[in-house]
Amino acid sequence: MSLYSIDVQVIHFFKKTAEFFARFGLFVIFFWFGLLKVLDLSPASPLVQELFQQTVPFMTFPTFFMFFGIFEMLIGILFIFRGAERVVIPLLFIHMITTFMPLFLLPDVVWSQFLVPTLEGQYIIKNLVIIAAAVSVAANLHPIKNYNHFL
């Protein structure tokens, strides 16, 4: 067996399994981290609470945190199901906007100095990988032939 044929087989394997692993990874991250919020065990609680105090004055933090956790769990579950992409990608977009907000609204928490993130900042910046995984899932979609069906 040549190195070329091994290379072709490995690439073929990755092409066949990439979407599954992206979906599974997104499910695990969102469901697990959301569940930790619902159970009030999330290490992100102080960061979320500090952001909450600046942005969401119309409900209590425990209520918001539980709903935010359920929202994350829903995103995770939807990534598992083919056909739910057109629902989950916009939900993910909304989630990413909220999770990137501390980079701008809480600079003392997420930056130790210019372009040097704290652990919290690194936690947020790693969401770029989540976006990349979601883009790879969306890249496998096929166009809807008849949009009038949805209107």
C-alpha positions in Angstrom: 0.0 0.0 0.0 1.5 3.3 -1.0 1.6 6.5 1.0 -0.6 8.1 -1.6 -3.4 5.5 -1.2 -3.2 5.8 2.6 -3.5 9.6 2.2 -6.5 9.2 -0.1 -8.2 6.8 2.4 -7.6 9.1 5.4 -8.9 12.1 3.5 -12.0 10.1 2.4 -12.6 9.0 6.0 -12.4 12.6 7.2 -14.8 13.8 4.5 -17.3 11.1 5.4 -17.1 11.8 9.2 -16.5 15.5 9.4 -20.1 16.6 9.6 -20.9 13.9 12.2 -18.0 15.0 14.4 -18.9 18.6 14.0 -22.5 18.0 15.0 -21.6 15.7 17.9 -19.0 18.2 19.2 -21.5 21.0 19.0 -24.1 18.9 20.8 -21.8 17.9 23.6 -20.5 21.5 24.2 -23.9 23.2 24.1 -25.9 20.5 25.9 -23.3 19.9 28.6 -22.6 23.6 29.3 -26.3 24.4 29.2 -27.1 21.6 31.7 -24.4 23.0 34.0 -26.2 26.3 33.9 -29.6 24.7 34.6 -28.2 22.8 37.5 -26.5 26.1 38.7 -23.0 24.4 38.5 -21.5 26.4 35.7 -18.1 28.0 36.3 -19.2 30.7 33.8 -21.8 31.9 36.3 -19.8 35.0 37.6 -19.0 36.2 34.0 -22.6 35.7 32.8 -23.9 37.5 35.9 -21.6 40.4 35.4 -22.7 40.7 31.8 -26.4 40.2 32.8 -26.2 43.2 35.2 -25.2 45.4 32.3 -27.6 44.2 29.7 -30.8 42.4 31.0 -32.6 44.5 33.7 -36.1 43.0 33.2 -35.7 39.6 35.0 -33.8 38.0 37.8 -30.5 36.5 37.2 -31.4 32.9 38.4 -34.4 32.9 35.9 -32.3 34.3 33.1 -29.4 31.8 33.8 -31.8 28.8 33.8 -33.4 30.0 30.5 -30.0 30.6 29.0 -29.0 27.1 29.9 -32.1 25.6 28.4 -31.4 27.7 25.3 -27.9 26.2 25.1 -29.3 22.7 25.6 -31.8 23.3 22.8 -29.0 24.4 20.4 -27.1 21.3 21.3 -30.0 19.0 20.6 -30.9 20.7 17.3 -27.4 20.2 16.0 -28.0 16.5 16.2 -30.9 16.5 13.8 -30.5 16.8 10.1 -33.1 19.3 8.9 -32.9 21.5 11.9 -29.9 23.5 10.6 -32.0 26.4 9.3 -33.4 26.8 12.8 -30.3 26.2 14.9 -27.8 28.3 12.9 -29.7 31.5 13.6 -30.0 30.5 17.2 -26.3 29.9 17.3 -25.7 33.3 15.8 -27.8 34.9 18.5 -25.9 32.9 21.2 -22.5 33.9 19.7 -23.4 37.6 19.8 -24.2 37.3 23.5 -21.1 35.3 24.3 -18.8 37.7 22.5 -20.2 40.7 24.3 -17.9 40.5 27.3 -14.9 41.1 25.0 -16.2 44.6 24.6 -18.5 45.3 27.6 -16.3 43.6 30.3 -12.7 44.4 29.2 -11.3 44.2 32.8 -12.6 40.6 33.1 -11.5 39.2 29.7 -8.2 41.0 29.0 -5.2 41.2 31.3 -3.5 43.6 28.8 -3.8 44.5 25.1 -4.4 41.3 23.1 -3.7 39.1 26.1 -6.9 37.4 27.2 -7.6 36.1 30.7 -8.9 32.6 31.1 -12.4 34.0 30.7 -11.3 35.7 27.5 -9.8 32.6 26.1 -13.0 30.7 26.9 -14.9 33.3 24.8 -12.4 33.4 21.9 -12.5 29.7 21.5 -16.1 30.2 20.3 -14.5 30.9 16.9 -14.0 27.1 16.7 -17.6 26.6 17.4 -18.5 29.0 14.6 -16.2 27.1 12.3 -17.8 23.8 13.2 -21.3 25.3 12.6 -20.2 26.6 9.3 -19.0 23.2 8.3 -22.4 21.8 9.1 -24.1 24.5 7.2 -21.8 24.0 4.2 -23.4 20.5 3.8 -26.9 21.9 3.3 -28.7 21.8 0.0 -30.6 24.8 -1.2 -34.4 24.8 -0.7 -35.9 24.5 -4.1 -39.2 26.1 -3.4 -39.1 28.9 -0.8 -42.8 29.7 -1.5 -43.6 26.5 0.4 -42.2 28.2 3.6 -44.0 31.5 3.1 
